[in-house]
Each structure stands twice: as structure tokens, then as C-alpha cells.
Amino acid sequence: MTFKRLFTPMLVLGMFLVMGSMAYAQPIVCSIGTGTAAAPPIAGTQGAVAYPAGGPALPGSSSKATATGHTEPIGAGPTETPGSSGGGGLRVSCINNGAVDFTPGVIILNVGFGVPITNAATHPGAASGVRVTNSTGAFVAAGAGSNPTANINGAVPNVGISTINANGGTVTIGLGTAVATASATAPQIPTVGITFVAGQTNTFDLNGVLVGTNGKTGAVSANLSATGASIGTGSVNVVDAVTAGLVDPTLAPFGSLPAGIFNSPNPVGPACGGGATTLCKGGPAVLSSSGSAIQGNFTVKIQENYASVFKSAAQFNNVATGGAAGSNVVPAGAASVSLNLVFKDVPAGINISNCSVAITDATGATARGGNASVTPALPSSNTLTVTFGADLGLADADAVWVTCQSVNSGSAVLPLPSKPVTVQAELSPTGTALSGTNAVQTTLATGQVPRYQDVLQPAVGVPVVLFPASQTSLLIPFAVVQTGYNTGIAISNTSKDPFGASNGGAVPSEGTITFTTFKNDGSDPRSLTTSTADSGLSAGGVLKAGGTYTVNLSELLSRMTPAVTTPFIGYVFVNTNFTNAHGAATIYVTIDGSAALSSPVLSLPAISSAAPRATIDVGAGLGQ
């Protein structure tokens, strides 16, 4: 039944148009443009109504649109801020090139965009949906009053939107009377042609169109055609380029965080500034598999790929120039472009909290406004969301910096897994362009504006929390193998102790041992990792909790590839894949086994990219 109701009026429109074109040579030529300049004034009157001074200037083609966007405004100018609430504009001009006034039949214009149209005449709102406005000349009906720009259900006098094909990306417009300018019903179906004055240009604007550009590249064009008549065709860019909205997020490198973060209206927090700058210096958070925090914070940078991606609700809606606050493009209020940071492989119970956000220029040197806020702690959804509460600069690219200052093992089961926590970013809110039946989505949950495809970047997440294998680094600062002397080494795995993990003792762990020798003749260091059962080792070269491995340095040197030649004088690093390793090293006389010198085995602090080895080792900090 719906098809019949729509088909019959369209058939009548087609018959009028064909009959008109058969009877007369068609002098009416229509064209389309983005209207960067105001339409010229039109002299004369029609009935008792003076022609208006001409339509206002429109912003011009949108400079950019986002390649994951579903509600991108067309014809919204260099910074994609619409000239009217909810979307940009196109100007349709029709001129009578004949020598006399001409009254054709009803003219049916089609404006196609080649991409889906994702809003409707009454969505996101009555004053921000797809509509025609700013009529001049023949498109102003006699007796229409003083407001030819009135928008009532997508109609102005003598111009009305008949249909919007969302999936096909086409708006069909009827030029004629009578347009139901005071009706709340749709579609608009004119039945009588209108008179075009000889030599006169007549214009109206098509406003508020939002389109889906997900997966598209290049430009988006509007194409004008007419059904059943030759009145001119035209094409104009309404979006100059479709490109990625975000640069792939990155982890702030280890070192001092940029100064702009601390000077931002929304600094990342006192723990990273003032007198405690050592607490937040970039790099990943690092938790040992036994749960101890080597570095308990991280900072992620997310930069817009072009200058006007990040917008407040007011900037997207352009309420200031487009109308009252009630014309916002979201049914239940305003929404800004926002960011989702999606964390993956987060162990259950891990605490990632005390998160804050700052906005700077692309380099991080200069603080910016925007009144950004972020979810303070990672929720069960593992997604942090950044929103903007104030207008942002649209002249050059902004960078958002999200710092989480409290990263610890929380209630996670120990030992922690080896797979790192990663993060990816996307523009939000997320959703789809149209429903499963290719209809415009208008509910609060599915019809949000703006709206983006759920596409995370980069494809492989950025590691932000690392769980290095539990290990101990030991140093034997002096070792000897030469005629008459050898060095005996003992490594104990003391992760089994009388205290128990629940009482503050170590968590039992086991693993292999790697010995790296440095000979004092400057030759390359050589390494050996235990791999077979040996004195105190189990299969695979594993030293179990509570076990002790004893070996002569000469045996280790002979097993290295290539073998280390003797005599050997130098030092040895010992790295174990378990916690709480301790050792002893004794240089002894090989003839009778008597001790010649006891060499201390130093226990080094944890070493990682987040906690590099100190330049000067203080003996008190290298206890056995």
C-alpha cells in the first residue's frame, strides 16, 4: 500500500512534466553550487510580495570528511562547521533563458550524492533535518508573507521535498504548487507548474544533508538531474576529500612529557607535574609478573588527522549561526565528537585508574582549550571515553593526551600473564549508517549525531602495560679461570620461603638461568642459558623454587658457542627467569679446593625500559 501511495503522485508528476516538455521548447535551465557568495538581489514583485534580496552566502564545500563517518555534513565550508544547524547547504539556481515568461509543468529535480543520506526531514530535528530554505524569485509564492525562508516539513513556497532515498543517496524535489507549507504531512507533492519570469534567476537552498562516508576515499559530489526533462545538469563537490579522522595513537616515549600537558586547562594531574615530575615520564606501565609495579603509569597520544575532526557539540551543530539551542542535531541534547580508547588483554582485577586528559598542539608544546574530560578509571567495558565540553581550535591539528597515573595489579591473580595490555582508538559515538532495511535510524540509541563506524586503529594495539617475566639480575663483579684457579658459582631460587605469599613472602616461581660473560680483553660477550638437567636443575634447565644450582665457571665457558678460551678474567651477569634469586661465587685453588677469594654476587634492581639501570650503582642498593 505504501508503494501505491508514493507511486501514484510520482506518476502524476511525470505526466505533467512530459506534457509540458512536449508542448514547449524548454527554456528553464537549472544548476547547482555550494553558494559561497550571496545570491544577487532580485527586483520586481509577484503579486503583493516583493522578491527577497537573495539567499545568504553559504559556507562552500566541506574541506574534509572522516573515512569512518556516518553523519558528515556536506557543503559545510573549510572547517566543516555548517552554515545552518545540523548540516551544510547547496544552492539550486533555475533561470528562464527565454524571451517571455514561461510556465512549465511540475519540474522534478533529483540531487544525488553517491553516498548514503543518513538523516531525514524531521531527524535529527524539525529545524535541523533535510530541508529547503531561502527561496527567491519564482520560488516565492504570492501571498506567502514575509518569511520565504520558513522551514515547515522541508518546504518553502513553490518548492518541496518529495522523497529522500537514504540508501541511494538522492533527494527528489518538486517545483510547483501547491506545496503544503502549513502541513505536517509528507511527502510534498505539487501538482501545478509555476511561472518563471524571462531572464530571471531563481534560487533555493537544500540544507541539513548528512551523509555516510565510511570506507570512502576522494571527494563527494552532488549531481543535479531532472526527471523527464532536459533542464540542465550539473555536479559540484560537497566534500573535497574523505580521509582518516585520526592519526594512529602512540605511547608517549620514555622521558619528560611535553610541557603543554601541564599547562593545559585540563592537565594530566598533579602526580605528573609540580614537584613530582618523576612519576609520569612516558613509556609503558610495567608490572612484574609477581605484581610489583616497576612503573605505575602511562600516557597515550591521540592526534586528529586534520584540523577540524575534534569538535564540541556547538561546533558540530553550529547553533550560533543556525538557530536556537533547540535545533541541536541530537534529539535529547547536544553531543560532541568523542574518542574511545579500547583496551585489550586486560587481566581480570588489574587496576587502571586516576586517568585524566589534556589537549595540546600536535607537538605537545602548547596547551589548548576544549575542556576535555575522560572516564577516570577503566570500567568493565575496558573503554575510556574522551569528550569535549567547549569549542576547539579549527585552524590546526590538536592532540589529546590521556594519562592513567595509577596502574597496579589490584586484585588480579598472580603471577600476571606475559601478554601486554594494548590500546586502540576510534572516533565515537559508534554505530551504523542505516538500519538493516536501509532506513534512516532515528532513535536516541541508534540515530546519534555525530556517529562513526566501529573501526579501531591501529590494527594491532599499542602496548601500554607490560608484564615482563619475573626475573632477578645478579652480577659477579670478578671471576677467574686460569692455571691453578677456577670460580665456583651457586645460584639459589629462594622464591620458596617460610613466610608464604599470603603473609608477604615470595610467590614461588621457577625458570632457567642465563650467564653472560665479559672478558677483560674486550672480546665479545658470550651467553649460555641452562637447557638440560644438571647439578640441581630439572629437565629443560629449570631451577625449581627452593633449589640450588652449582657449577664451575670453566664448565659454563666450555659450553658457550663458541667456547670462551681460557685464561678468563672478567665479570659475569646472571639473569634468572624467577624472582628472589641469590648467589655465591668463590675463586678457589684447583689442586686442593681451598678458597682463594670470595667474590660478592650483587643483586641488581629491576631493569626495564621504564626503569633503566642507574649510571652509578651504589653498593647499598645492590644488596645480596
GIFENCOR-V188780 format. One record per backbone hydrogen bond with DSSP energy under -0.5 kcal/mol. NH is the residue of the N-H (numbers start at 1). CO is the residue of the C=O. Records with the same first field share a line. If there is no record, write none. Layout:
# GIFENCOR-V188780
NH=CO  CO
This chain:
# GIFENCOR-V188780
5=1
6=2
7=3
8=4
9=5
10=6
11=7
12=8
13=9
14=10
15=11
16=12
17=13
18=14
19=15
20=16
21=17
22=18
23=19
24=20
27=25
29=95
30=231
31=93
33=91
39=55
42=52
46=49
49=46
50=48
51=44
58=35
60=34
62=238
63=77
65=241
67=243
69=66
70=451
71=451
72=211
74=209
75=238
77=60
80=77
81=76
82=80
84=87
86=317
87=84
88=74  209
89=75
90=206
91=33
92=90  204
93=31  91
94=202
95=29
96=200
97=27  95
102=196
104=102  194
107=175
109=107  173
110=225
111=171
112=110  223
113=169
117=166
118=116  210
119=210
120=123
123=120
128=125
129=125
130=120
131=207
133=205
135=148
136=203
139=136
140=137
141=139
144=141
150=147
152=150  155
153=151
156=159
159=156
160=174
161=154
162=160  172
163=172
165=170
166=164
167=438
169=165
170=165
171=111
172=163
173=109  171
174=160
175=107
176=158  174
177=192
181=179
183=180
188=161
189=187
190=188
191=177
192=177
196=102
197=195
199=96
200=197
202=94
204=92
205=133
206=90
207=131  205
208=88
211=72
212=116
213=69  211
214=69
215=67
216=213
218=242
220=239
222=236
223=112
224=234
225=110
227=108
228=226
231=229
234=224
236=222
238=220
239=220
240=62
242=218
243=65  241
247=303
250=301
252=299
255=281
257=280
260=364
261=258
262=258  259
263=259
264=260  261
265=368
267=264
272=269
273=270
276=273
277=274
279=276
280=277
281=279
283=252
285=464
286=295
287=466
288=292
289=468
291=288
294=286  292
295=286
298=404
300=402
301=250
302=400
304=398
305=245
306=245
309=306
316=312
317=313
318=314
319=314
321=318
322=318
323=319
327=324
328=325
331=329
333=330
337=311
338=428
339=386
340=426
341=384
342=340  424
343=341  382
344=422
347=345
350=347
351=408
352=350
353=406
355=376
356=403
358=401
360=399
361=366
362=397
364=361
368=359
373=387
375=385
378=352
382=379
384=341
386=339
387=373
389=370  371
390=370
399=360
400=302
401=358
402=300  400
403=356  401
404=298
405=354  403
406=353
407=296  405
408=351  406
409=291
411=349
412=349  409
415=289
416=289
421=465
422=344
423=462
424=342
425=457
426=340
428=338
431=452
435=439
438=435
441=433
442=440
447=443
452=429
453=68
455=453
457=425
461=459
462=423
463=461
464=421
465=421
466=285
472=576
473=604
474=472  574
475=602
476=572
477=475  600
479=570
481=568
482=485
485=482
486=588
488=486  586
489=551
490=584
491=549
492=582
493=547
494=492  580
496=493
497=495
503=500
504=501
505=500
508=506
511=543
514=575
515=528
516=573
517=526
518=571
520=569
522=519
526=517
528=515
530=513
536=534
537=534
538=542
541=538
542=538  539
543=511
544=542
546=493
547=544
549=491
550=535  548
551=489
553=487
555=552
556=552
557=553
558=554
559=555  556
560=556  557
561=527
562=560
564=557
567=481
568=481
570=479
571=518
572=476
573=516
574=474
575=514
576=472
577=512
582=492
584=490
585=599
586=488
587=597
588=486  586
589=594
590=484
593=589
596=587
597=587
599=585  597
600=598
602=475  600
603=622  623
604=473  602
608=611
611=608
617=615
618=616
619=617
621=618
622=619
